[in-house]
Amino acid sequence: MSMLDLFLQGDAISRGVALTLLAMSVCSWVVIVWKSWVLQRAHADVERGTAAFWQAKTLEDGLRGVQVFDREGLVSPLVQSTQIQADGTLAVAGDRSQQLTRVLRDALHGVLLKLHSGQVLLATVGSIAPFVGLLGTVWGIYHALVGIAGAGQVSIDKISGPVGEALIMTAAGLAVAIPAVLAYNVMGRSIGRIEADLEGFARDLRELLLTNKQP
C-alpha cells in the first residue's frame, strides 16, 4: 500500500497529521537550503570585509571597503554605528567609551538576529515532529483495532497490517525531525564562529576609535 493510499483511506485527523508533517518537512528544507547559502556567503563576507577594513587608511575608506564585500550586511552596520552625531539627545550622552559600547552593542544585536533567523523553525520542527508522527500512529492504531474488533475475528495477519501502516506515521515524524535537528546543530556551530568573529571585530573597532579619537 502506498503513502497515497494511506492518506486517502485515513480520516480527517490522519490526513491533518500527514499534511502537518509534509508542511514541516517543506518548511525545514527551505530553511536548510536558504540558511546554508546565507551562512556560506556570511562567512566569506565577514572574513573579506574585516580584512578590507583593516587595510584602509581612514574610517571612511574602511567603510567603503567593507561595503564592497558585505553582501549580507553583517560588518558594515557595525562600522556605520560608530558615526555618532551630536544631536543633544540621551543617545549621545556619556563619554566616548560609553557611546561606542552602546551603539556597537545595538548594531551587533541586530546583525546576530539576522544570522539566527530560521533557527527557531528548525528547532521547533526537530522538537515536535516526532510527537506529531506519534499522534498519527496512536490514532491509526486505535482505528485499526476498532476495525478489527468490528470484524469479529482476530488474527496476527489482520493486526499486523493495519498496525504496521499506522507505525509509518512515527517513521515519517522521525524523517522530518532528524534533518531539522542535524541542520540546527551544524548551522549553530557555523553561526557561533561568525558571531565570535563579529564580536572580536566590534571590540577591536571600539579600541581603535578610542585610541585614535576619531569622530
Secondary structure, 3 states (H helix, E strand, C coil): CCHHHHHHHCCHHHHHHHHHHHHHHHHHHHHHHHHHHHHHHHHHHHHHHHHHHHCCCCHHHHHHHHHHHCCCCCCHHHHHHCCCCCCCCHHHCCCHHHHHHHHHHHHHHHHHHHHCCCHHHHHHHHHHHHHHHHHHHHHHHHHHHHHHHHHCCCCHHHHHHHHHHHHHHHHHHHHHHHHHHHHHHHHHHHHHHHHHHHHHHHHHHHHHHHHHCCC
